[in-house]
Amino acid sequence: MRIVVAEDLYLLREGMVRLIEAYGHQVVAQAATGPETLDALLTWRPDVAVVDVRMPPTQSDEGLRAALAARRAVPGMPVLVLSQHVEQLYARELLADGAGAIGYFLKESVFDSDQFFDALERVAGGGTAMDPVVVAKLLSTGPSNRRLEELTEREHSVLGLMAEGLSNQAIGRRLFLSTGAISKYTTTLFGKLGITEDDDNNRRVLAVLAYLNRS
């Protein structure tokens, strides 16, 4: 894969670059500020980008804004955003266009190389990838909306794993259920959430948004 790495901390950026290259991928550009990030994304249009939320010049959310601007210019550009802390607003904004090809991970998760590259590949393939820690945090806070309250305990479990970006097959393995059973659960929960027929990736993103918008 052709990858852009945007991170202002030199050691972390260099560490990610070396890790990515060790796995046989190509880092086509690096960025250390918000403006540099947007320029790199639009110039290289990578297979996937890894972008830090907080970057210079103000160390607020320049990285996130650069990623969102790039996706407005190039709809569906695959981006995995890294954050130091769980921020529900960031996750919601990233998924808001319903296009998929987006991920939200905590920086500490980069050190789990298998999990990190699994997320990169899912995002590059047009799917979503949410850090399990992020999902657990989001689902443990705030009241559920009425439609979410209609879901059974098993449907909540399926939706939580869907929020991580897992496929039906992967969810089935995690819950020790057949892929067919998971497919039935997803169809049912889509109906309960009022998500109409569309391509499956889009419906999964909308379902995750329903979870994130619950409070």
N, C-alpha and C positions, 0 to 999 in steps of 0.2 A: 504493500500500500504506500501511496505518497502522502506524507503526513506533515502538517504544520504544527509546531510546538510553540505556544505562547505562554510564557511564565517569566515574571520579573526576577525571581530569585535564581541567581546564576547556577548555584550548585544543584538545585532541584531540576532546573532546565537541562543542564548538562547530563544529569543522571538519567532523565527521561530519554534524551536523545540517544545516549549510549545503549540504554535498554531496548529502545525501539529498533535501533540498527542491529543489535545483537540478535534480534528475532527476525532479521532479514528484510525489514521494511526500510523505506527511504525517507529521511527527514528533508523535505525540500526547502523549508524556511523556518527561521526562528524569530520570535518577537519578544520584546521586553516591555512594551507600552501598549496602551489601548490603540492609538493611531497606527502603530507598526503592525498590530494584530489585524486590523481591518484591511490595511494595505496588502499584507501577506495573503490573507484569505481570498481577496478579490483578484490578486495577481496570479496566484498558483491554483486556486480552486481545487484543493486537495481531495483525496479520497476520504479523508477524515482529518479533523483538527482537534488538538488538545489545548484548551484555553482556560487560563486562570480567571476567576471572577474579578478579583481585586488587583488592579495594575496601575502604574503611574499614568498620568501625572498626579492624580489626586488620591490614588489608592482606595477608591470607592468601588464602583462596579464597571469600570471601563472595559474590562475583558468581556463581561456579559453583554454590554451594549454593542461592542464590536461584533460579537457573535450574532446577535439579533439583527444588526444592520446588514451583515454579510448574508444572512438567510433571507432577508427581505430582497436583497439584490439578486441573489441566486437561491430561489426557493428550494428547500430540501437539502441545502449544503450540510453534510454530516459534521456535527460538532459534539465533542465530549467536553463538558465544562467541569472544571475542578474548583472546589470551594473548601475553605478551612473549616467552616461550620455549616450546619444544616439550616437553610433558609427556604421556607415554604414559598415565598414570593418568587425566588429565582427559579425554582423548579416549575412553578405554574407559568411564568413568563416564557420559559423555554419551550414548553409543550403547547402554548396557546394557539399556534397556527395549525395544529393538528396534522402537520406534515410528517412527523416522525423523524428518523435520522438524527436523534438527539439523545444526549446522555448527561447525567448529573451525578458526579462522584465526589467523595471527600478525598482530599489530597493524600491522606494516610493510606487509602486503598491502592494507590499506585504501587506500593511496596509488595502487594500481592500480585505478582506478574501474571499469573493465570487469569485472575479475575479482571485485571486491567486490560489484557489483550482480548479476552472474551467480550468485554464491553466495547472496545474499539471495533471489533469485527461486526458486532450487532449493529452499532451505530452506522458504520460504513455500509452495511447492507440495507439500510433504511429503517431499521427498528429502533427501539428505545432501550436505554440501559440506565437504571436507577440503582445507586449504591444501596445494598440491603440495609445498611445503617441509616441511610436517609429515609428509606421507606418505613422502617420500624419507628423512627422518630416522628414522622409525619402522621402515621396511623395511630400513634399513642396519644396524640394531643388534639384537643378540640372536639366538639360534638359532631356527630354524623348528620347529614341531611336526611330528609324523610325517605328518599329512594334508597339510600345506602342502608337504612335501618331495616329495609325489607329483605335484604340479603341474608341467607343462612350463614352459619359459621363456616361451612365448607366453601361457600361462594366468596366470603370475605378472604379466606385463605388463598383461593385461586386468584382473586383480584390483586391481593398483595404481591403475589409472585409475578403476576402479569405486569404490575407496576415496576418490578425490577427489570422487565424486558424479556422474561423467559418465554420460550415457545410453549405451545400446548404439550409437546413431547417432553420438554424439560420439566414443566410443571407436574406432569404425570409421574415422572421419575421421583421428583421431590416428595410428592404426596402418596406415592405407591398406588397410583391409579392408572388405568389405561388412557391412551390418548383420546379414544372415543368418549370416555367418561368426562374428560376435561373439556372436550369440544361441546358436550351437552351443557356442562356447567357454564361455559363462557357464553353460549347462546342464551341461556336463561338469564344470566346476570346482565347481558346487553339489553335484553327486553325489560328487565326491572329498572334499569337506569334510563330507559327511553332512548337508547341508541339504535337508530334505524339501520337497515341494510346498507352497506357500503363496503369498500375493500377492507379486508380484515385488519391490516396494519392501522388504518385510520380509526376503526372502531376501538382498537386496543388503546390507542392514544387518548381517545375521548373518554374511555372508561377510567384511565389513570387520572385524567383531568378532573373527573367527577370526584375521585378520591381526594385530590389535592385541594379542590374547591369546597371541601365539606365544612370548613370553619372560617 
